[in-house]
Amino acid sequence: MIRYALQCDREHPFEAWFGSSDDYDAQAAAGRVECPFCASRQVAKQIMAPAVRTSDCRPEDAASQDMMMDAAAAIRRRIETEFDYVGDAFAREARAIHEGDSEKRSIYGEASASEVKALEADGVPCAPLPAALSPKPKTGIH
């Protein structure tokens, strides 16, 4: 995993984790990296110093964690207000939208791990949502 400091074209700073630098590059090229504050997809990496683990927690670590929690809360609010909740029909509805058999819109809901793997294998875009969204794990598509 790699953490990048990012900033959108409206100068909102935020951080995000990616599986690798290639992962970030692929998601950015596909327009899947989005500012959690304003939803801009014009995002660029910022200069970062490498993180070195120590036994002491520095104040900037707590500030970074607070910033990440604020960003997650902003994402949750946007999803809950702007996306359609489809419950456990998520995988079926995401596939129907992807194939053009259902109205194109942003949705969220529940899906099993095997359903998510099948969607990803078929090129249907989906991603896990922050766990604090609800007690049940949910998945979203945009």
VOKOL-981164 format. One record per residue (C-alpha): residue number from 1; residue in three letters; y, z, x. Coordinates in nm, 2 decimals. Layout:
BEGIN
NODE   n res  north     up   east
NODE NUM ALA      Y      Z      X
...
***
This chain:
BEGIN
NODE   n res  north     up   east
NODE   1 MET   0.00   0.00   0.00
NODE   2 ILE   0.35  -0.07   0.11
NODE   3 ARG   0.68   0.06  -0.03
NODE   4 TYR   0.99  -0.16  -0.03
NODE   5 ALA   1.35  -0.06  -0.09
NODE   6 LEU   1.48  -0.33  -0.33
NODE   7 GLN   1.82  -0.41  -0.48
NODE   8 CYS   1.90  -0.65  -0.76
NODE   9 ASP   2.20  -0.89  -0.77
NODE  10 ARG   2.39  -0.62  -0.97
NODE  11 GLU   2.35  -0.38  -0.67
NODE  12 HIS   2.10  -0.14  -0.84
NODE  13 PRO   1.89   0.01  -0.56
NODE  14 PHE   1.52   0.10  -0.64
NODE  15 GLU   1.19   0.12  -0.47
NODE  16 ALA   0.85  -0.03  -0.56
NODE  17 TRP   0.50  -0.02  -0.42
NODE  18 PHE   0.29  -0.33  -0.35
NODE  19 GLY  -0.07  -0.38  -0.23
NODE  20 SER   0.06  -0.58   0.07
NODE  21 SER   0.36  -0.78   0.19
NODE  22 ASP   0.19  -1.09   0.06
NODE  23 ASP   0.15  -0.91  -0.28
NODE  24 TYR   0.53  -0.86  -0.29
NODE  25 ASP   0.60  -1.22  -0.19
NODE  26 ALA   0.37  -1.36  -0.46
NODE  27 GLN   0.51  -1.14  -0.73
NODE  28 ALA   0.87  -1.21  -0.63
NODE  29 ALA   0.80  -1.59  -0.62
NODE  30 ALA   0.65  -1.57  -0.97
NODE  31 GLY   0.95  -1.38  -1.11
NODE  32 ARG   0.75  -1.06  -1.17
NODE  33 VAL   0.97  -0.82  -0.96
NODE  34 GLU   1.23  -0.69  -1.20
NODE  35 CYS   1.51  -0.43  -1.17
NODE  36 PRO   1.41  -0.12  -1.38
NODE  37 PHE   1.78  -0.06  -1.47
NODE  38 CYS   1.91  -0.40  -1.58
NODE  39 ALA   1.59  -0.62  -1.59
NODE  40 SER   1.74  -0.87  -1.34
NODE  41 ARG   1.48  -1.07  -1.15
NODE  42 GLN   1.72  -1.16  -0.87
NODE  43 VAL   1.58  -0.89  -0.64
NODE  44 ALA   1.59  -0.87  -0.26
NODE  45 LYS   1.43  -0.64   0.00
NODE  46 GLN   1.66  -0.40   0.18
NODE  47 ILE   1.63  -0.27   0.53
NODE  48 MET   1.40   0.03   0.56
NODE  49 ALA   1.29   0.26   0.83
NODE  50 PRO   0.92   0.32   0.85
NODE  51 ALA   0.80   0.64   0.69
NODE  52 VAL   0.64   0.90   0.92
NODE  53 ARG   0.45   1.18   0.76
NODE  54 THR   0.52   1.53   0.86
NODE  55 SER   0.42   1.86   0.71
NODE  56 ASP   0.78   1.93   0.60
NODE  57 CYS   0.93   1.77   0.29
NODE  58 ARG   1.28   1.64   0.36
NODE  59 PRO   1.56   1.64   0.09
NODE  60 GLU   1.57   1.26   0.10
NODE  61 ASP   1.20   1.26   0.00
NODE  62 ALA   1.28   1.46  -0.32
NODE  63 ALA   1.58   1.23  -0.39
NODE  64 SER   1.36   0.92  -0.35
NODE  65 GLN   1.10   1.08  -0.59
NODE  66 ASP   1.38   1.15  -0.84
NODE  67 MET   1.50   0.79  -0.82
NODE  68 MET   1.14   0.66  -0.88
NODE  69 MET   1.10   0.89  -1.18
NODE  70 ASP   1.43   0.78  -1.32
NODE  71 ALA   1.33   0.41  -1.28
NODE  72 ALA   0.99   0.48  -1.45
NODE  73 ALA   1.17   0.65  -1.74
NODE  74 ALA   1.40   0.35  -1.77
NODE  75 ILE   1.10   0.11  -1.78
NODE  76 ARG   0.93   0.32  -2.04
NODE  77 ARG   1.24   0.33  -2.26
NODE  78 ARG   1.28  -0.05  -2.24
NODE  79 ILE   0.92  -0.12  -2.32
NODE  80 GLU   0.91   0.12  -2.61
NODE  81 THR   1.23  -0.03  -2.76
NODE  82 GLU   1.18  -0.40  -2.68
NODE  83 PHE   0.81  -0.47  -2.67
NODE  84 ASP   0.57  -0.50  -2.96
NODE  85 TYR   0.30  -0.23  -2.97
NODE  86 VAL  -0.04  -0.39  -3.04
NODE  87 GLY  -0.27  -0.10  -2.99
NODE  88 ASP  -0.63  -0.17  -2.88
NODE  89 ALA  -0.59  -0.54  -2.96
NODE  90 PHE  -0.39  -0.58  -2.64
NODE  91 ALA  -0.65  -0.80  -2.45
NODE  92 ARG  -0.71  -1.03  -2.75
NODE  93 GLU  -0.33  -1.07  -2.82
NODE  94 ALA  -0.24  -1.12  -2.46
NODE  95 ARG  -0.49  -1.39  -2.43
NODE  96 ALA  -0.38  -1.55  -2.75
NODE  97 ILE  -0.01  -1.55  -2.63
NODE  98 HIS  -0.12  -1.69  -2.29
NODE  99 GLU  -0.31  -1.97  -2.46
NODE 100 GLY  -0.04  -2.05  -2.70
NODE 101 ASP  -0.23  -1.94  -3.01
NODE 102 SER   0.01  -1.66  -3.09
NODE 103 GLU   0.39  -1.62  -3.09
NODE 104 LYS   0.52  -1.57  -2.73
NODE 105 ARG   0.66  -1.22  -2.70
NODE 106 SER   0.64  -0.91  -2.49
NODE 107 ILE   0.36  -0.67  -2.59
NODE 108 TYR   0.20  -0.34  -2.48
NODE 109 GLY  -0.11  -0.16  -2.58
NODE 110 GLU  -0.45  -0.03  -2.47
NODE 111 ALA  -0.71  -0.22  -2.27
NODE 112 SER  -1.03  -0.12  -2.10
NODE 113 ALA  -1.07  -0.18  -1.72
NODE 114 SER  -1.31  -0.46  -1.79
NODE 115 GLU  -1.07  -0.63  -2.03
NODE 116 VAL  -0.79  -0.61  -1.78
NODE 117 LYS  -1.01  -0.76  -1.50
NODE 118 ALA  -1.11  -1.05  -1.73
NODE 119 LEU  -0.74  -1.11  -1.82
NODE 120 GLU  -0.65  -1.11  -1.45
NODE 121 ALA  -0.94  -1.34  -1.36
NODE 122 ASP  -0.82  -1.59  -1.63
NODE 123 GLY  -0.46  -1.58  -1.50
NODE 124 VAL  -0.32  -1.38  -1.80
NODE 125 PRO  -0.03  -1.17  -1.66
NODE 126 CYS  -0.06  -0.80  -1.73
NODE 127 ALA   0.02  -0.47  -1.55
NODE 128 PRO  -0.04  -0.10  -1.60
NODE 129 LEU   0.25   0.09  -1.75
NODE 130 PRO   0.38   0.43  -1.61
NODE 131 ALA   0.13   0.70  -1.72
NODE 132 ALA   0.41   0.91  -1.88
NODE 133 LEU   0.45   0.64  -2.15
NODE 134 SER   0.18   0.81  -2.35
NODE 135 PRO  -0.13   1.02  -2.30
NODE 136 LYS  -0.35   0.70  -2.33
NODE 137 PRO  -0.33   0.45  -2.05
NODE 138 LYS  -0.15   0.13  -2.17
NODE 139 THR  -0.10  -0.22  -2.04
NODE 140 GLY   0.19  -0.45  -2.09
NODE 141 ILE   0.27  -0.82  -2.06
NODE 142 HIS   0.60  -0.99  -2.03
***
